[in-house]
Amino acid sequence: MYDDYRKDVIEDSVPKMQNDYGSAGAVAMVQEDGQLVTRNFLTGVVEKWEDMPGTEGYRKFIQKNQGCFFCPTNCKQIVKPVKKNGVELEGIYGAPEFDGAVALGPNCGITDTPVILKAYELCNSYSLDPTSLGATVSFAMECFERGIISEKDTNGLKLNFGNKEVLLKVIELIAQRSGIGDILADGSYRAAKVFGKEAEKFAIQSKKKELAMHDPRAKASLGLGYAVSPIGPDFAVIEHDSDFNFSAPQKFIDEAGPVGIYERLPAESLSDKKVRMLYNLQLFWSSLEVICGCIFALAPVRYMKIRHLVEAIRAITGLETSLWELMKLGEKRLNMFRVFNLREGFTFEDDILPDRMFQPIQSGPRKGQKLDKDEFNKARSLYYEMMGWNDRGIPGKGKLSELDLGWIEEYLPTENE
């Protein structure tokens, strides 16, 4: 196991990229592919970004790597104390992860790397989620540019896309719940209710949570995963579509066999086979959450083979187990989440994507690309069937009993609810 682990971590391109740049290293890759979330999911590319994460120029801001104990990837980067472009970085915080870099950067129309690093530093210092915050500010910027809100509402701030000084100011206002920051502190869904005037269509959220910074129009089954995820649209609900498309390394396809992925499929498709891919990958990813397994370390895309995961669990616990049992734990977790959400008032009507995902990307190599709403709804229904849920997304008695979860059946809604 150790020999395979060391060999694979050296040969695998993904951990190398994460070691060099952190997970934000993927920014340059998605920019080249035309799926970089930009200006509140309007476009898929930026025109110019000096020192973009994933490029050599970005390294000048990094002083060292850190990581979990004894992990060879060391995917966490620590920022240098730097003064540049009128910004001073303290040099005591980690560099942005992918989602944070995109949410605070191109999604707000900003490509000034020191400003993005400073915005991430402020989020860290105030304990604010950078993805949700960046997406909420981006929403407010679009509302400002469309005339839904004005300088009268923003305390005189010109909340245009690309206004880097205002981004840093708004983060402070959100942390202090002052002025426009008091409204934005509650997130884009609730802010849209306050703004009115059709603002809701520009809040890019599902289950009242802002989307992660991977565009479902380029990764369709991830988009379906966003919609049906019990915790809302998180980037880690499954391994992404692009890791199993026709340009993915053969290693990824080979390593995915144990979880039932045997063939390459188009990333933009929501075919029945893609729904099956989501179902299988989601059970596996959910099992990693149960055992606290790191998605940045495990196959099929990273270097620790799936069979080695099972062997490690056996060695640590002394229990005889299997991949089947681990995936069943993942399925059990998803169903417990589902019943909890149903009890708290969520329904299948919350398993949605925002309207923008069914509108075309406006520029870049993927210009015109969008999801089909009818295809999405059919895929969601098929996913429910695979999960053993009815057409309203409610787990059936048979599925709960099979998972030894009969005891939570009492929390299910009745037919009239």
N, C-alpha and C positions, 0 to 999 in steps of 0.2 A: 504494500500500500504506500509506504513512504517513498520508495523508488519511483513509482508511477506518479505520485504527487509532485515530486521535485522535477521530474522530466516534463510533465504537462505544463507546469507553471512557467517553465522557461520557453516552451514552444507555443503557448496559447497567446494570441494577439490581444485578447481583451484584458487580461490582468496586466500585460505590459503597458497598455494604454492607460489603465487606471493607476499603475505605479508611477508613470511619467506625469500624468496630469490630474489624477483623481477621476471620478466619474464624469466631471465636466469636460474631460477630453473628448467625449462624443459630440460636443457642440460642433466642431469643425466637420465631422463626418455627416451630421444631419443637414448642415448648411449646404454641403456639396450635393446632397441627395434632394434638396429642395423641400425638406420637411421641418425646417427650423421654425418653431412657433414665434411669430413676429406680429406686433401690433394687434394684440388681442385675437390671435388666430386668424387674422385677415390674410396674411401672406406667408410664404414658406422660405424666404431668403432675406438677408440683409445685403445692402449694396457694398458696404465697406466696414470692416471691423479689425482694427489694428490690434495685435496681440490677443487674438481670439483664443479661448481655451481649446487645447488640442493642437496648437501651433507652437513653434519653437519660441516665439516672442513671449508667450505666456509664462515661460519658465522664469523670467526675470523677477516675477512677483512671488516666487515660491522659495522659502528658505530651507525646508526639509520635509520629509515624509513621516507620517506616523501611521500606526495601524493597530489592529488587535494583537494580543500577545501571540508571538511566534508565527503570525501570518506573513507569508512571503510577499503578498501583494502590496501591503502598506499603502492603501488607496486614499488615505487622508493626507491632504497637503496643508502645511502651515504657511500663512502669508508673511512675507517680509515686512518690516517697518519701512515704508516707502512714502516719499512725498512726490507727487506727480500730478500735473493738470489741476493744481489747486486743491488736491485731496491728500490728506495725511492718514496713512494706515498704521494702526497701532502695532501690528505684527504679533499679536497674541491669540488670534482667532484662526480657525480653519478656513481654507479656501472653499468657495461654493461647490456643492454637489451640482450635478447636471441641471436638475429642476430649478434650483435657486438661481444659477447663473442665467438661465433662459428667462425665467419669470421676471427677474429684476433688470434684465438686459434687453434683448431684442423684443420681448413681448411688450415692453414699455417703449420700444423704439430707441433704445439706448445701446450704443456700442462702444462706450468709453470704459475700458477695462478697469482702471482705478476707481471710477465711480461705482461700477457694479460690485467690485470688491468692498468698497466702503458701505454700500447699501447692505450687503450681506453681513458685514461686521456690525452694523447697527441692529439688524435683525437678531444676531446672536446676543448682543449686549442687552437688548430689551426682551429676549426670549419670545420673539415673534417668528411665526412660520414664514420663511421667505417665499415659498411657492404660493401660498394663499395670499400673502400680502402683495406680491408682485402682480398676481392675476387680478386682484381687487383694484390696485392702482391702475392697471392697464384698462380695466373696465371703466373706471372713472375718466381716464384720458379719452376713451372713445366717446363717452357721454358728453364730455366737454367739447370735443371737436364737432359733434353732431348738434350742439346747441341745447341738449337736454338739461345741462347745468351750465352756469356761467361764472364769471369772476365774482359775482355777487354771492354765489353759493360756496365758492372756494376761498373766501377771505382774500380775494385779490390775486390768487395764484393762477398763473397761466398753465393749466394742467394739460398741455399738449403732449402728444407722443414726442419723445426725444428730449424733453426738457429735464436734463440731468440734475440741475440744481433743485428743481421742484420735487423730484423724486426723493432726494435726501431730506428735504423739508417735510414732505408728507409722511415719511416714516416716523419722524419725530412727533408730528401731530397725532398720528395713530397711536403711538406709545403713550402719549399724554392725554388721549381722548379729547383733543382740543379742536374747535372749529370743524372743518370738513373731516378731520381725522376721527372725530367722534362717530360720524356716520360710517366711514370706511372701516373702522375697527370691528364692526359686526360682520364684515365680509360682503361680497358682491351681491348675494341673493337678497339680503336684508337692506342693503344700501339701495338696490334697485326699487324696492318697495317705497322707500322714502323719495327717491328721485322722480318716480312716476314717468309719464310721457313715453311709454314703450321702452323704458330703460331695461326691463327684464330680459329682452331679447339679446342684450349685449353682455349679460352676466353669464360667463362661460362656466357653468357649474352643473353638477348632478348630485342629487340628494343634499342640496344646499352647500356643497363643497366644491371649491374651484378645481377644474381639471388639472391633472399633472401635465407637464410640458412635453408630451409626446402626442403628435397629431393623429387622431383616429382615422382621418381621411387617408393617411399613409399606412396605418396599421389597424386594419379593420377589426380583427378579433380582440385586440387590445381595447379598442373602443367599446365593443360589446362587453368586455370584462369591466371597463369603467362603469358601465350602466348597471350591471348586475352585482357588482362588488358590494358586500355588506358594509364596507367602511367607506364607500364612495370611490371616486375616480383616482386611484392610487397607481403609480407607475409599476408597482411590484405585484400586481394581481396575477400576472403570468409572465413568462419569457416572451419577448416581443416577436411579432410576425416576421420582421425582417431577418430574424435569426434562423428562419426556416424557409426563406424564399429561394429563388433560383440563383441568387448571387452569394448566398451564405456559404461559409466554409463547409466542406464535406464532413469535417470533424463534428460539427454541431448536429448534423443529421444522424451520423453514426451513434453519437452518445445519447440521442433522444429515444432510441429504440425501447429501452426498458419502461418508458412511460407511454408507449404506444404511438410514437410519432415516427413514421417510416418514409415519408415522401415530402418533397418540396412543394409548397403551395404559394400562390400569389399573395403578397402581403396585403393588397388592397381588396381582396375578395372576402365575402361573407358566405361562402358556400357551406353546404352541410359538412364537408370535410373540415372546413375551418372552425365550425362550431365544435366539432369533435375534438379538434386540436385545443381549443380553449378549455373544454371540459377536462381533458386529461391533464393539461398543464396546470390548470387551476387547482386540481386535487393535489398535485405534487407540490406546487408552491404553497398551498395552505398547510401541507404537512411540515414544510420547512418552518413555518410560523409556529407550529405546535412544538417543535423540538429546538427552536431558536437557531435554526440553520441559516447561514449567510448566503443570500442569493448571489453575492459577488465571489463566491468561492466554489460553487457547486455546478456540475454538469446539468444540462447538456452544453451550455455555452462556456462555462468556466472550467476549472481544471480538476476538481475533485470528482471522480467518477461516481455515478449513482450507486453502483454496487459497493463502493468503498464507504459510502454513507451508511448503508445497512450494516456493513462490517463494523464500523465505528460505534454505532448504536449498540450492537451486540457486545462489543468489548467494554464499553463504558458501563452498561447496565447489567451485563451478565444474563440478559434475557434473550431467548430465541425469538427473533422477529424477522420480518420480510418487508420488501417494498410494498407489497399489497397491504399489509397491516398499516404501514406508515401513511399510505395514500387514503386508507379508510379513516385514519385519524384526521387527515385533512378534510375529507368529506364530512365527517362528523362536526368538525369546527364550523364549516360553512353552513350546515343546517342549523346548528345552535345559534349562530349569528342571525340566520334568516328568521327563525322563530322569535328571537329577541326583538328584531326590528319590526316584525308584524305585530307583536304585542304592544310596541311603542307607537304604533300608528302608521308605519310605512306600508305601502302597497306596491303592486306591480307597476302602478302609474309613476312611481319614483324611479323605476329602472329605465332611465331615459338618458339621452344625450342632448345637449343644447342644439337649437336649430342651426347654429353656424356649421355644425358638422355635416349638415345636409345641403350646405351651400359651397360653391367652388372656392378653392384656394385661388387667390387673385393674381399671384405672380410667381415666377420661378419655374424650375423644371416640371413641377407638378401643377402648374396653372390649369384650372378647370376641374381638378380632381375633387370628388365629394363622395359621401356615402349616400346610398339610396334608402329612403325611409321605409319603403315597403320591404325591401330585402332585410333591413335591420330588424323590423318587427317580426318577420318570419324567423330570422335567426334567433331572436330572443325566445320565441315560442318553442323552437326546437331545443334550445338550451334548457328550458324548463322541463321538457319531456325527459331529456337525458338525466337531469337531476332528480327525477321522480317527483316533480311538483306539478300542480294542476295549472290550468291556463291563467290563473290569477297569481301564479308564483308561490302557491302555498304547498309545503311538503305534505305528501300523502302519508296515511297511517302505515302503509307497507314500507315506505322508505325509512320512516322514523324507527319502526320496529326492527328493520334490518340493521340499522346503525345502533341498536340498543338505546334509542332515545325516546321510547314510548312515554317516558315520564314527563316529557315537555309538551305532549299533545294537548294538554289542558290549556296551554297558552295560545293555541291557534285561534284565529278569528272564526266566528260562525259564518254560515252561508249568507246571513243577512247583514253582516258587518262589512 
